[in-house]
Structure formats: structure tokens, C-alpha cells
């Protein structure tokens, strides 16, 4: 279901070029970043309108940056963006109601691909290369009592987001690494906000908390980090951006969209832009600036995207995919080429240029 659209300018105000009143986020048409690739848009040309789905989360710092810095407008594109959940994005993009959306690598995504849904996954949106925006955390009372590792959680309760979710996969890997089974812990599914509250009250001992909830809990003194998820699944892709097939067939437009997207990634993950990126993210997510500053400066939990947009689909299928197959949440695994199609990304990189894999990794300071 599509969530209620947040409003932008008042209807009484005149619309600026490249700005739409119906959207959550608006591409700013006048701004250009001089140090980046040459602009392809001429001033008198009408912007191509592209419709997408998003949620106001820290994980999309790069997209917010590309929008606010005028990078999409630079490539002749105006994004009309509505707030839509991850799972709900799949069918509405597939049927052409929207041009792009984003996925999470769960059973729903793999089953959608197996069903022949008309989407094309084209670029990375979150990879745990050297940081992860989710950490195994423990209630402070237990940390102070000596709990310092996953092995110390034997007999304790561990909160996960949902059965079959990435958090379920991570706990299964941690159990295996510590020669433990599910009989050794109590796995408790619940939403992320509820998990933080439960750890604070003492009804749950530990769990996987994402940013910015994690840092809020840390700042309040209620939780401690036991292990960043990147230490459990180094190099794992967590999700991708996908296009509807109809939009993907508009190769020039789709390629320009990817060029702007990648420039946004590189801008957001350049340490020289710290203050501006924090300001942009605070504006779009309503997360407090001090919280964002703490996340950014820790670096180990600020979300990262591959600066070239690449995704290792085979690794994804061998890890997350195999888990979903073994737990009977999917009947079969899709072909790697169906999971990630690099055709449009290759075209974008040919024009934009590739960079060293660790060139824009905040956690590599």
C-alpha cells in the first residue's frame, strides 16, 4: 500500500522549474557539482519525469544527496517520489505505476523474481563491505555483568526482525560459528522499535538493532554493541535498486538515472562532505543532527554503497539464498543474472568512469 504523500511547497506558491508539488522529495534543478562528470542536460530542455518509491531512512543518504545536490536535474531528470514499503514496491513498479524501487534480499524478493515479475535489479543500494548499519547489541545491564560476545548469550533471549529475515539469517550464522543451536537461545521476533524498548525494559536480552535506533539506544545508555553485522557477513549485499522493465527499456533515460545515482553515492561517501551530508539526511529523515553525527563519526555503522554500484549476486545466492532455500521459504533460487543485471550499470560506468573499490568507503579512514 502506498503511504500518504508528504507535501512540499504550498499550493499557493509558484512551482519552480524541475519541482513538483505532489512528491515527497524534489530534484533541485539549479544546483550542479562542478567537480563531477560533465552535465548532459541543457537549460531549455524539459526534465524527464521519473517516478520512484522510497522510505525516509538513513540508508538512502546517497539518494537524498543526489536529489538535494541537483545531480538528477543535471542529467535531465526530475524524480517524483512517494513513501512506499519495500515489499509493496515490487508489484507497483512491475506493473509500471512507478519506474524504480528498492529491494531487500529476503524470500519475498527471490519469490518475486521466480514468479517472473517484471523488474530488473540494476545497482547496489546497501552492501556491508566494511561497515553495517545493523549490529548485534545487548542490554547494558548484561554488558556490565560480563556479556561480551555471542557465546555469552547462551540461555538468553535474542530479538530478530522476523522469521526468514536477514536478522534470522545472521543469528543462524552466529549460532553455527559459536557451535550453538537454536535450542541454546530464545529467538524472539519483533519490530525494531519494539526490540529497543524490550531491551531497555529488560524483557529481551539482546538483538539486532539498525541505525538510527542503535545509536539512540547507545546515547541513552540502554544498550551496548556486541558485534557489527559486517563481521558476520563481510561483503554481503543487503539490497538493490530495481527498475520496472518498461523503464529499463528506455536505455538512455535509465542510464542517466544511474549516473546521477552513482554521483550521489560518491558525494555522500566522501568525508569532505560530512557536514553537508548530515544536514541533508537530517532534513529528509528527521533524525536529530547529534545522532547522525555520532553514527557518521563511528563510521562502522554508517550505511555504505558500492561506489561503482556493483553487486556480487553469486555470493548473495550462496549465502542468503541458500539459507532461504534450506528453511523452505523459497522453492528454488533465481539465476544470478536475474538477481542482478549489470547491463545498464555498465553503460553508466562507461560514461561516468569507475573508481577503486575502496575509494569512497567512510569506514576505511
Secondary structure, 3 states (H helix, E strand, C coil): CECCCCCCCCCCCCCCCCCCCCCCCCCCCCCCCCCCCCCCCCCCCCCEEEEEEECCCHHHHHHHHHHHCCHHHHCCEEEEEEEECHHHHHHHHHCCCCCEEECCCCHHHHHHHHCCCCEEEEEEEEEECCCCCEEEEEEHHHHHCCCCCHHHHCCCEEEECCCCCHHHHHHHHHHHHCCCCHHHCEEEECCHHHHHHHHHHCCCCEEEEECCHHHHHHHCCCEEEEEEHHHCCCCEEEEEEEEEHHHHCCHHHHHHHHHHHHHHHHHHCCHHHHHHHHHHHHHHHCCCHHHHHHHHHHCCCCCCCCCCCCCCHHHHHHHHHHHHHHCCCCCCCCCHHHHCCCHHHHHHHHHHCCCCCCCCCHHHC
